[in-house]
Amino acid sequence: MKIRTQLLVLLFSGVFAAFFLYQLLWQNKWPIYDFIVRTTDWLPVLSDDVFYNLRARASDYNLPASEGDQEAIEALEPYFDLIDDYTSVSVYGLEDGLYRTGSYSPLLKENTNFRRMFDIWYSLSDGNGEEYYSIPAEFKNGYATLDIRTYHRSVFLFPWFLISLSVSFLLFLMIILLFVGHKMKLVSKLETDVLRMSSGDLITPVQTHGYDEIGILSRELDQLRLALLENIRQEQESRTANHDLITAMSHDLRTPLTILNGYLEIVSLGKNPQMQEDYLKRCLEKAKDIREMTDRMFEYSLVYESAGAVDLQPVPLSELFGCLRENLDYIRLTGFTVRTDFPAFCMQEPENGQPQKPAAVAENPADPDAVLADRAMIKRIFGNLFSNIIKYGDKKEPVILAGSIKDSGLHLTLSNYVKKEYAKTDSTCIGLKSVRKMLEQMDGSFETDVCGDCFKASLSFCITDLPL
């Protein structure tokens, strides 16, 4: 229910509860009065001896002949001392029923506090609280009827009426205040949740409170918290992805630039003049690779996403081995020695200082001759791996290439020793992350292993039987 409906229902319930409490207190006024009279002396009471004394002492006085018999009335005044201030007595002739005399309660005289309270209460209760008694009495000269009116209970009834009314109203007020206090407490909790969220705490959930407007607000506030948390998470992931993307792009572009610069330095120094034409050709290929990378720079995000447009097609083993041979030749020129343990890839030793082109030889005629891969990714994979060897590898130790073709896959392993100054250096490994992601996108795999100063990288490509 809405808060307005709840408050309306509560108002009716509070009025009913207050009225019921008032009726309960008022209906039990006399037992309460009797209890107070028995246990305390707060209230005036009519003495039990009053009626006996009035009858017994009446024989000591003469009954006035009429209302105008002043002498007899004055002589009867000590008789009325038998009653207290809360009692009035009227004397009537028993035979003729005419009023003779009487004593009016002094508290009911004008301008007394009791009289003002009594008049209000008398008008409200229609005389409730006034007690009336009629008893016969024998005077010296005849019989009379004594009409006795007592007002002792009026001292209790009017305050009890106010008490009952006040308690009932307090019950009604307490019900309303408890409801309002409960809602204000919920609003205060919402305020605390909002302040906590504004301080940056979006982890702690917002407590929900019922199904009224406050409950709806708390649930919507919690949804807002979740939305903000998700937006912040996505923003952080996007920032991290952008950072990784920029790092990967810089890394991948730096690799062919480094190789290109190395070949150009060799050409400029005039080393191996017989191979200059081949080196220039490789320089052009690296320049082409750099152009392709810049053209496809926005596709680098595929390295960090689970799905993307990868150009998978059969790549001949001779082409893959040619890319591998090119990188092996380059690291040999930079001072590394290379050992191979891969029958399908025959690397001949240079003759007369001139490296010869290797040939791709199948282990047996039934071996497949193509892998399912993306040509651009193959170049980036080998470029990343060999650039790491050049940067971190120890030239005193050989770079070992091992491989095999089995289980419908081409498996390659590159092993090299790491320079001591880089053995304990922390690296972002962004190149290795890129290699792993690209191989996974080509249904391959990539694993690394470090044993002491030896670093080993294992690559697997998926063999295809598709026609070339």
N, C-alpha and C positions, 0 to 999 in steps of 0.2 A: 504494500500500500504506500501511497505517497504520504509525505510528512503531514500535509494538510488533512488527509483522511485519518491518519493515525491520531492527530491532535483532536479532531472532532469526536472520534470514538472514545478517546481518553477523557474528554470533557464530559460526555454523557456518563461514562463509567465513574468518573470522579464525583459527579453530582449524585448518582445513585448510591455510591458508597458513603458519601457524606450524609445523605438523607437517612440511609439505613443506620448509620452510627448514631445519628441524632435520635432516631426513634428508639434505638436500643437503650441509649442513656436515659431518655425521658421516661420510657416505660418502666424502668427500674429505679425511678427516683425515690420511691418510698422505702424499698429495701436498703438503699444507700443511706437514706435519712435515718432509718432505724439503726443502722450499723454505726453511723457517726454519733448518734445520741448515746448508744450503749458504750462506745469505746472512748468518747471524748466529752468534754464539757464546753465545746465551742458554741453550741446552739442552745437557746433557751427552750425549756420544756414546761408543759403544764403539769403541776404537781398532782400526784394521785390523791392527795388529801383535800384538794380544793372543794370537790363536790360534797364530801362528808362534812367538812367544816361549815360550808354554806348552809347545809340543812340543819346541822347541829346548833349553830349560833343564831339561826333565824328566830328561835323561840325567845331570844333575849331582847328582841326589838319589836316595835309595833309597826304594822303595815300601814303606810299612809292611806288616808281615806280616798284621796284623789291626787291628781297631778299637781294640784295647787296647795296641798297641805304642806307648807314650807317647814313648819315646826317638826313634823314627823320625818320629813325628808332630811332635814339637818341632823336629827337624832339618829338617822339610819346610816349616815356617812361612815362611821367607824366599821360598820358591817362590811363595807366594800373594800376595806383594807385587806381582806382575806385573799383578794385576787391580785395578780401581778400586773405589770404595765402592758403586757401583750394580750390582755383579756378585757372584754366589755361585758357588762351584765345589765339586763333590762328586767324590771319587776312588773308583772301583770297580775291583776286579780284573778284568782282561780275561777270564781263563779261568773263574774261579769266580763273578764278578759280585757279590762281596761288597763292602760299603761299607768303606772303609779310613779315610778322613779327608776333611776339606773345610774351606772357609772361607765363613762366612755374611756376607752384606752387612751392614756396620755400621749402615747406614741403616734396616734392618729390625729392629733391636733395639727392645725395648720402650721406650715413653715418648719416641719421637722423632716430630717432626711428619710426616716422610715416612711413617713406619709407620702413623700414624693415617689419613693420606690414602690410603695404599695399601690398608689394610684395607677402607675404605669403597668405594673404587673396585673392589677385587678382588671384593667381594660383589655389587656392581652389575653388573659386566661379566663375571663368571665368568672372571677371570684375563686379560682382554684387556689387552695392554700388556706382558705378561711374555714375553720371548724365551728360547727354549731351544735349546741347541746340544750336540751330543755328538761329541767328537773322541778318537781314540786317541793315547796318548803312551807313549814308551819310556823307562822309568826304568833305573837301573843294574842293578837286580836283577829286572826283569821289565816286563811290559806292563800298562797300565791304561787305563780309559776315563774321560775327564773330562766330567762333566755340568755344563754352564755355563748359568746362568740370569741374564739381564740385565734390569734394570728402568729403563733409561734412558728408554724411551718413556712409562713411567708418569708421569714428570715433566711430559710434554706432554698426555697423554690426559685426565687428570682436570681440569686447567684448561680444556682445549678442550671437554670435556663441559659444564662450567659456562658457558663462553662461548657455545656453541651453544644451550644451553637459555635463557640470558639473552637472546640476540639474537632467538630465536624468540618468547620471551615479549614482548619489546619490540615486535616486529612486530605481534603480536596486540593489545597495548595501544595501539600507535599507530593501528591501524585503528579501534579502538573510540573512542579519543580524537578522531580526525579526524571521525568520524561525530557524536559528541556536540558537538564544537566547531562543526561546520557547522550543526547544529540550534540551538545557542546563538546563533550569529551571526544566523540567521534570526529568532530570538526577539528579539534585540537590535534588528534592523531594524524589527520590528513595534513594539517599544517606542518607537523613534524616530518611527515613523509616528503612533502614538497620541499621543505628546507634541506632535507638530506639529499634529495635529488639535485637541488640547485648547487649543493656543495660538491657534486660529482659522483656521489654514491648511487650507481644505477644497478648494483647487484642485489641489494636488499629489496625483496618484493614489497609492494604496497598492500597492506591488509585490507581485505574487503569487508564491508559492514552492511549486511542485509541487502534488501532489494528496493529501498526507497531512493530518493534523490542522492543521498550521501553514499549509499551503496553503489549506485550507478557511477557517481563521480569517482569513487575509489577504484572501481574496475577500469574505468576509462583512463584514470591516471596510471594504473599499472600497465595498461596497454601502451600508453605513451612512453612509460619507462622502457618497456621491451623494445618499442620501435626506436627509441633513442639509442638503446644499447646495441641493437642490430645495425643502426646507421653508423655508429662509432666503430663497431667491429668491421663493417664493410669498408669504412674509410681507412682503417688501419691496414686491412688486407690490401686495399687498393694502393695505399702508400708503399707498403712493403713490396707489392708486385711491381709498382713503378720503379722502385729503387733497384730491385733485382733485374728488371728489364733493362734499365740504363746500364747497370753493371755488366750484364750479359752482353749487351750490344757493344759496350766499350771493349770487353774482353775478346769477343769474337772478331771485331774489326781490327783490334790490335794484333791478333795472331797473323793474318795475311799481310798486314802492313810490315810486321817485323820480318817475315820471310822475304817479302818484296825488297825491303831495305837491305837484307843480307845478300840477296842475289845481285842487287845493284852495286853493293860494295865490292863483291867478288869481281864483277865485270869491270868496275872502275879501276881495281888494282891490277887487272890483267892476268889473274890466275887462271890456269887451264884455258888457254885461248881456243883450244879445239872444242870446248864445251860452251863457248860464249853464245853461240846461236841457240843452243838448248836452254841456257840460262835466260836469254832474252824472251824465249818462248814461254818459259815458266813465269817470268815477270808479267807478261801480258795476261797469262791465265790468272795470276793473283789479282791483277788490276780488274779483270773481269769479275772475279769472285767478290771483290770489294764493292763493285757497282751493283752486283746482284743483291748483296747484303743491304746496301742503302736503299735499293728499290723495294726490298721486302722488310724494311725496318719495323713496320707495324705488325708484321707477322711473328715477330719475336715473342709476342705475348703467348704464343702457343706453347712455349717452353714452360709456362706457369699455369696453364689451363688444362683441364682434363680432356677437352675435345678441341679439335681444330682441323683445318684443311691441310693435310699432309699429302704430298704428291708421291704416293707409293707406286712403284713400277719395278719391273725386273731390271736389275743392274748386273751386267756381266761381271764375273769374278775378275776378268782381266782388267776391267775399268777400275774396280775397287782396289785390286792389287797395284794398279798404276798409281792411284792416289797415295796408297801406302808407300810405294817405292819412292815417290817424289819426296815425301816427308822424311823417309830414311836417308835419302841422298843428302837432304839439307842438313840434318843433324850430324852426318858424317863430315860435311864441309865445315861445320862449327867446331869440330874437334872430338866428337863422340865416336866410339867404335860400336859396331852393330854385329850381333850374332843372331842367326835365325835357326829355329827348330820347327820348321813347317814344310813338309815335303811338297805340298801343293804350291809353295811359293819359293822358287829357286833364286836366291840372290847370289850372283857371281861376284867374286872378288875383282876389284879393278885391275886392269892390266896396263902397265906403263903409265900409271897415274891417272888413267881414264876409266871411270865407272861405266860398265856396260849395262844395257837394258836387261832387266830380269824377265824371265818368261813364266807364265802361269801354267803349271803342269798339274794335271789331275792325278790323284792318288791311284785311280783306276778308271777305266773308260766309263763306268757306270755312274761316276760322281757327277752331280749337277754342276752347272756352270753359271748360275745367276742367283742373286739374293733379292728379296723384296725390300726395297729401301727408297729413300728420297736422296737424289744425287747431291743436292745442296747441303743436306744434313750430314751426309758422309764426309764431305769436305770439312765442315765445321767440327765434326767429331774428331777426326784425325788432327786437324789444326789445333784444337784445344789440348789434346793429349801430348802432342809433340812440343807445343809451346811450353807446357809445364816441364817437360824433360829438359828443354834448353834452359829454362829459368832456374829450376831447382836441382837438376841432375848433376851427378858427380862424373866428370869426364874421365876420371881415372878408372872407372868401372864400366864394363860394356852394357849397352842397352840390348836386352834379349827379347826377340820376337818369337813367340811360339803360337802354334795354331793347329786346328784339326777341323775336319768336316764330319759330323756325326749327329745322330738324333735329329735329322732335318734342320740342322743349324750350322752356321759357320762360327767357330769359336776362336777368338784371337786373345792373346795375352801379351802385354807389354810390361817388362820388368826393368827397373833401373834403380840405382842407389842415389840417395839424396845427399846433397852437400851437408856437412856437419853444421854449418852456420844456419841452415834452414831446417834442420831436423826437428827443432822444438818451436819453430815459428808458427803462430796461428795464422790461418788463411781463411778467406771467405769461401774457398772451394767453389766459386760460382761456375768455373769452367767444367768441373766434374759434375756439378748439378745439372748443367745444360746437357752434358753428354748423356747422363742417365735419363733425363726427360725425353731427349730426342730418340734414344734407343727404345724406350718404352712406347713412344708413339709409333715406332716402326715394328712393334711386336717383338722387339729384342730385349736384351737385359744388359746391365752394367754393374759390376761389383769391383770394389777396391779392397786391398789388403795391405797392411803395413806390418812388416816383421823386422824390427830393429831399424836399420837405415835403408832397408829395401822396400820399395814401393811397387806394388803390382796392380795393374788394371786389367780386368777381364771383360771382353766384349762378346756379345752373341748377336748374330744376324739370322733372320729367318730365311731359310732356303726356299726357293720357289721352283715349281715345275712348269710355270707359264712359258709359252713359246716366246722366243726373243723376236 
